[in-house]
Amino acid sequence: MRLDSSKKWAETWGMNIAVVGATGFVGSHLVPHLVEGGHQVIAVSRDGRRLPAWGEAVVARAADIATGIGLDEALEGADAVVHLAAIPRETGGRRFEEVNVRGTERVVAAAGRAGIRRFVHLSVLGVADDPKLAYLHSKWRGEQTVRGSSLDWVVLRPSLMFGEGDGFFNLVKTTLRFWSPGIVAIPGKGDARFQPLSVDDLAIGVEKSVTGAGRAGSVYELGGPEHVSYRRIVEAVMRATGMRRLQLGIPIPLISALTAVTDRVLPIFPVSHDQISSLQRPNFTDLDAFERAFGVKPRPFDVSYLGDR
């Protein structure tokens, strides 16, 4: 069902929603949520693969946002687009410019050519118009493309997201297991604050952003029900996994210098120089931000799933 752009946007069910980046962490949780809500989903990924949990309400299509190949065909028949695809770190030849910036431009342009109006874009808390923060700057530039378009856009800026298959908390687990023999390095005093949000709550926010009347032109900064320090995050991951390490605070300038070297000579090092620099940006918002935006109390921070394997 394609919504006529001349009609007033209303709460709409049974939509055909294209999810770009459908096989990633957020997409793997969002697609089943949308299907459960009665929507049909066009699941767009680079290889067009299907995840085992997807049913007949999901159509898988291949498109590459880094080149634009397949995008027009992938969005055909969609009523709305949810743009999730991005990279948090430059690896394997994939660069922020081509994926987070130019990729977003390509998806916005393809949505316009397809006559799609509602466009929900996943950004991040802490986006910055500062080229020294490469990832956050790339997300800022991508976000500006969306906000400067003629689409009925909605931008979501979540803090760290937790849930099965997440990136950040699994990275902490990997660091503890393989890179922290008895001692785990804590940047500075470990007091950098975050506001972890359940990926399943984010899925609720995405759906409401797609279907909700009057949300066009909104930017929502989102987080869970508590502010959590980096040190507390490490402690939570240790409790969940049963791993015990001595926490050793390391001055951020020292870690920054170390990662500047490992970026060049040890690219498999779990943390990049850019990610350490980004720790200095605020990654939290008002504790009631999610409930104010979407009328739902977000779930408490819980990484117990990390102990399952």
C-alpha positions as CSV (number, residue, x, y, z in Angstrom):
1,M,0.0,0.0,0.0
2,R,1.6,3.3,-1.1
3,L,0.5,6.3,0.8
4,D,-0.7,9.2,-1.4
5,S,1.6,12.1,-0.5
6,S,-1.3,14.5,-0.9
7,K,-3.1,12.9,1.9
8,K,-2.6,13.7,5.6
9,W,-0.2,11.2,7.2
10,A,-2.0,9.0,9.7
11,E,-1.4,6.1,11.9
12,T,-1.0,3.3,9.3
13,W,-0.8,-0.4,9.7
14,G,0.0,-3.0,7.1
15,M,2.7,-0.9,5.4
16,N,5.4,-2.2,3.1
17,I,8.6,-1.0,4.8
18,A,12.1,-1.2,3.2
19,V,14.8,-1.7,5.9
20,V,18.2,-0.9,4.5
21,G,20.8,-2.8,6.5
22,A,18.3,-5.5,7.5
23,T,20.8,-8.2,8.3
24,G,22.8,-6.1,10.8
25,F,22.4,-6.0,14.6
26,V,19.5,-3.5,14.6
27,G,17.9,-4.9,11.5
28,S,17.9,-8.5,12.8
29,H,15.7,-7.3,15.7
30,L,13.7,-4.7,13.8
31,V,12.5,-6.9,10.9
32,P,10.7,-9.5,13.1
33,H,9.2,-6.6,15.2
34,L,7.7,-5.0,12.1
35,V,6.4,-8.3,10.8
36,E,4.8,-8.9,14.2
37,G,3.2,-5.5,13.9
38,G,1.4,-6.5,10.7
39,H,3.8,-4.9,8.2
40,Q,5.5,-6.4,5.1
41,V,9.2,-5.9,5.0
42,I,11.7,-5.4,2.1
43,A,14.9,-6.5,3.8
44,V,17.8,-4.8,1.9
45,S,21.4,-6.0,2.4
46,R,24.5,-6.1,0.3
47,D,24.1,-9.8,-0.5
48,G,20.3,-10.0,-0.3
49,R,20.4,-12.9,2.1
50,R,17.6,-14.0,4.4
51,L,17.9,-14.6,8.1
52,P,16.4,-18.0,9.4
53,A,13.8,-16.3,11.6
54,W,12.2,-14.4,8.7
55,G,8.9,-15.6,7.4
56,E,6.9,-15.0,4.2
57,A,6.1,-11.4,5.1
58,V,9.8,-10.6,4.4
59,V,11.2,-10.1,0.9
60,A,15.0,-10.1,0.7
61,R,16.7,-7.9,-1.9
62,A,20.3,-7.0,-2.6
63,A,21.7,-3.5,-2.9
64,D,25.0,-1.9,-2.2
65,I,24.8,1.6,-0.7
66,A,28.6,2.1,-1.2
67,T,28.0,2.0,-5.0
68,G,24.3,2.5,-5.4
69,I,24.0,-0.7,-7.4
70,G,20.5,-2.3,-6.9
71,L,19.1,0.5,-4.7
72,D,16.3,1.6,-7.1
73,E,15.2,-2.0,-7.6
74,A,15.4,-2.7,-3.9
75,L,13.1,0.1,-2.9
76,E,10.5,-0.6,-5.5
77,G,7.0,-0.9,-4.0
78,A,8.0,0.4,-0.5
79,D,5.8,2.9,1.4
80,A,8.6,3.9,3.8
81,V,12.4,3.5,4.2
82,V,14.3,2.8,7.4
83,H,18.0,3.4,6.9
84,L,20.2,1.5,9.3
85,A,23.3,0.7,7.2
86,A,26.5,2.2,8.5
87,I,30.0,1.2,9.7
88,P,31.4,2.2,13.1
89,R,35.0,1.6,12.1
90,E,36.9,1.6,8.8
91,T,38.0,-1.9,8.1
92,G,38.3,-4.2,5.1
93,G,38.5,-1.4,2.6
94,R,35.2,0.1,3.7
95,R,35.4,3.8,4.4
96,F,33.1,6.2,6.3
97,E,32.9,8.5,3.3
98,E,31.5,5.9,1.0
99,V,29.2,4.1,3.5
100,N,28.0,6.6,6.1
101,V,28.1,9.7,4.0
102,R,27.7,8.9,0.3
103,G,25.7,5.8,1.1
104,T,23.1,7.8,3.0
105,E,23.0,10.3,0.1
106,R,22.3,7.4,-2.3
107,V,19.5,5.9,-0.2
108,V,17.9,9.4,0.2
109,A,18.1,9.9,-3.6
110,A,16.7,6.5,-4.4
111,A,13.8,7.0,-2.0
112,G,13.0,10.3,-3.7
113,R,13.1,8.7,-7.2
114,A,10.7,6.0,-5.9
115,G,8.2,8.5,-4.6
116,I,8.6,7.4,-1.0
117,R,7.9,10.0,1.6
118,R,8.6,8.7,5.1
119,F,12.2,8.1,5.8
120,V,13.6,7.1,9.2
121,H,17.3,7.5,9.6
122,L,19.4,5.8,12.4
123,S,22.0,8.2,13.6
124,V,23.8,8.2,17.0
125,L,24.1,10.3,20.1
126,G,27.2,12.5,20.1
127,V,27.2,13.2,16.3
128,A,29.6,16.1,15.8
129,D,30.5,18.6,13.1
130,D,34.1,17.9,13.8
131,P,36.4,16.2,11.2
132,K,38.7,15.1,14.0
133,L,36.0,12.6,15.1
134,A,35.8,10.6,11.9
135,Y,32.9,8.3,12.7
136,L,30.8,10.9,14.5
137,H,31.5,13.4,11.8
138,S,30.5,11.0,9.1
139,K,27.2,10.3,10.9
140,W,26.7,14.0,11.3
141,R,27.1,14.5,7.5
142,G,24.8,11.7,6.7
143,E,22.2,13.0,9.1
144,Q,22.5,16.5,7.5
145,T,21.7,14.9,4.1
146,V,18.5,13.4,5.5
147,R,17.5,16.6,7.3
148,G,18.1,18.7,4.2
149,S,16.0,16.5,1.9
150,S,12.3,17.0,0.9
151,L,11.3,13.7,2.5
152,D,9.1,13.3,5.6
153,W,12.2,12.3,7.6
154,V,12.6,11.3,11.2
155,V,16.1,11.0,12.8
156,L,16.8,8.7,15.8
157,R,19.9,9.3,17.9
158,P,20.3,6.4,20.3
159,S,23.0,5.8,22.9
160,L,24.7,2.4,23.0
161,M,22.3,-0.4,22.2
162,F,22.3,-3.8,23.9
163,G,20.7,-7.1,22.8
164,E,21.6,-10.4,21.2
165,G,24.3,-9.7,18.5
166,D,25.2,-6.2,19.6
167,G,28.5,-4.7,18.8
168,F,29.7,-2.6,21.7
169,F,29.1,-5.0,24.6
170,N,30.3,-8.0,22.7
171,L,33.4,-6.0,21.9
172,V,34.0,-5.5,25.7
173,K,33.5,-9.3,26.1
174,T,36.1,-10.0,23.4
175,T,38.5,-7.5,24.9
176,L,38.2,-9.2,28.3
177,R,38.7,-12.7,26.8
178,F,41.5,-12.1,24.4
179,W,43.2,-8.8,25.1
180,S,43.1,-8.6,28.9
181,P,45.2,-11.2,30.6
182,G,44.3,-10.5,34.2
183,I,44.1,-6.7,33.8
184,V,41.6,-4.7,31.7
185,A,42.5,-1.2,30.7
186,I,39.9,1.5,31.6
187,P,40.1,4.8,29.7
188,G,40.8,7.6,32.1
189,K,38.8,7.2,35.3
190,G,36.2,5.1,33.5
191,D,33.6,7.8,34.2
192,A,32.5,8.4,30.6
193,R,28.7,8.1,30.8
194,F,26.4,6.2,28.5
195,Q,22.7,5.5,28.5
196,P,22.2,1.9,27.1
197,L,19.0,1.3,25.2
198,S,17.5,-2.1,24.4
199,V,17.6,-2.7,20.7
200,D,14.0,-4.1,21.0
201,D,12.9,-0.8,22.5
202,L,14.6,1.0,19.6
203,A,12.5,-1.2,17.3
204,I,9.4,0.1,18.9
205,G,10.6,3.7,18.4
206,V,11.4,3.0,14.7
207,E,8.0,1.6,14.0
208,K,6.3,4.5,15.7
209,S,8.5,6.9,13.7
210,V,7.4,5.2,10.5
211,T,3.7,5.1,11.2
212,G,3.1,8.0,13.6
213,A,1.3,11.1,12.5
214,G,3.0,14.4,13.0
215,R,6.6,13.0,13.5
216,A,8.0,14.2,10.2
217,G,10.9,16.6,10.8
218,S,11.7,15.3,14.3
219,V,15.1,14.4,15.8
220,Y,14.9,12.1,18.8
221,E,17.8,11.7,21.2
222,L,17.2,8.3,22.9
223,G,18.5,6.3,25.8
224,G,17.5,3.8,28.5
225,P,16.4,4.4,32.0
226,E,19.8,5.0,33.6
227,H,23.2,6.6,33.0
228,V,25.9,4.0,33.2
229,S,29.7,4.7,33.4
230,Y,32.2,2.8,31.2
231,R,33.6,1.2,34.4
232,R,30.1,-0.1,35.3
233,I,29.7,-1.5,31.8
234,V,32.9,-3.5,32.2
235,E,31.7,-4.8,35.6
236,A,28.4,-5.8,34.1
237,V,30.0,-7.7,31.3
238,M,32.4,-9.5,33.8
239,R,29.4,-10.5,35.9
240,A,27.5,-11.8,32.9
241,T,30.4,-13.8,31.6
242,G,32.1,-14.9,34.8
243,M,35.4,-13.4,33.7
244,R,37.3,-11.5,36.4
245,R,39.9,-8.8,35.6
246,L,41.6,-6.1,37.6
247,Q,40.5,-2.7,36.2
248,L,43.4,-0.4,35.6
249,G,42.8,3.2,34.7
250,I,45.0,4.4,31.9
251,P,45.2,8.1,30.9
252,I,43.2,8.7,27.8
253,P,46.2,10.5,26.1
254,L,48.3,7.3,26.6
255,I,45.5,5.0,25.2
256,S,45.0,7.5,22.3
257,A,48.7,7.3,21.5
258,L,48.7,3.5,21.6
259,T,45.7,3.2,19.3
260,A,47.2,5.6,16.8
261,V,50.0,3.0,16.5
262,T,47.8,-0.1,16.5
263,D,45.5,1.4,13.8
264,R,48.5,1.2,11.5
265,V,50.3,-2.0,12.6
266,L,47.6,-4.1,14.4
267,P,44.3,-3.5,12.7
268,I,42.6,-6.4,14.6
269,F,43.1,-4.4,17.9
270,P,39.6,-4.2,19.3
271,V,39.5,-0.4,19.7
272,S,40.5,2.2,17.2
273,H,42.1,5.6,17.8
274,D,38.9,7.3,16.5
275,Q,36.7,5.3,19.0
276,I,38.9,6.4,21.9
277,S,38.6,10.0,20.8
278,S,34.8,9.6,20.6
279,L,34.6,8.7,24.3
280,Q,35.0,12.3,25.1
281,R,31.7,13.2,23.5
282,P,28.5,13.0,25.6
283,N,26.6,9.8,25.0
284,F,23.5,10.3,27.2
285,T,20.4,12.4,27.3
286,D,17.4,12.9,29.6
287,L,16.4,9.7,31.5
288,D,12.8,10.1,30.3
289,A,13.6,10.9,26.7
290,F,12.4,7.6,25.3
291,E,9.1,7.5,27.2
292,R,8.4,11.1,26.2
293,A,9.0,10.4,22.6
294,F,7.2,7.1,22.3
295,G,5.0,6.5,25.4
296,V,6.9,3.4,26.4
297,K,9.2,2.9,29.4
298,P,12.5,1.4,28.1
299,R,13.9,-1.8,29.6
300,P,16.7,-1.7,32.2
301,F,20.2,-2.3,31.2
302,D,20.8,-6.0,31.0
303,V,23.7,-7.9,29.3
304,S,23.0,-11.4,30.8
305,Y,22.7,-12.7,27.2
306,L,26.5,-12.4,27.0
307,G,26.9,-15.4,29.3
308,D,25.1,-17.7,26.9
309,R,28.2,-18.5,24.9
